[in-house]
Amino acid sequence: MLLHAMFDELVADYFSAKPGSLPSKTTVLELLQWSHEQTIEVCMSCRFYGVAVHMMGGTIPVIVPTHGNQCGLITNAHSPCAMEMRGETPDWKTCPRNPANNGTAEARQ
């Protein structure tokens, strides 16, 4: 059920972004490639900026672009980018939620 709803949202986003495209002429692969491109273009310096991670069936993570400042590392609630909230440019290399930077559980929440 969740997969179907997410796929419906993907299709609606695709056709909103590409006026003139026809469902009968669009393949699933085209939809998935477009979705992947949207995720990459959100923020090149942080792959988790502007995405939400939904757990499909409770076990399979699915990354969905939110076109906002959502931090994809927070999966149990909406949480904006900690760096952006401090007035900094989002950057995974210096992010307090990055475990490589000794990010703490508190910083990740």
Residue, then its C-alpha position, 0 to 999 in steps of 0.5 A: m500500500l505504501l509503495h503504491a502511494m509513493f509511486d503515485e506521488l512520484v508519477a504526479d511529481y514527474f508529470s508536473a515537472k515535465p508538462g507535455s509528457l505522456p503516461s503512455k510514452t513514459t517508462v518506469l525506468e525514466l521515472l526512476q532515473w528522473s527521481h534519482e536526478q532530483t535527489i542528486e540535484v537537491c544538494m551536492s555537498c550533502r546527500f541527505y539534504g532535502v530528502a526524507v527516508h521512508m521505510m517501505g514495509g518497515t524494512i526497506p529504506v526509500i529516499v524521497p526528495t522533499h524539495g525542502n531542508q529536511c535532513g534525511l538522517i532523521t527518519n522518525a520525524h521531520s527535522p530540518c538541516a542542523m547546519e542550515m538552521r545555524g546559518e551555515t551552508p549544508d556540507w556533509k564533511t562538516c555536518p554534526r550529524n555525520p558519524a565521521n565527525n563524532g556526531t552524537a545522538e543528540a546532534r542527530q535528533 
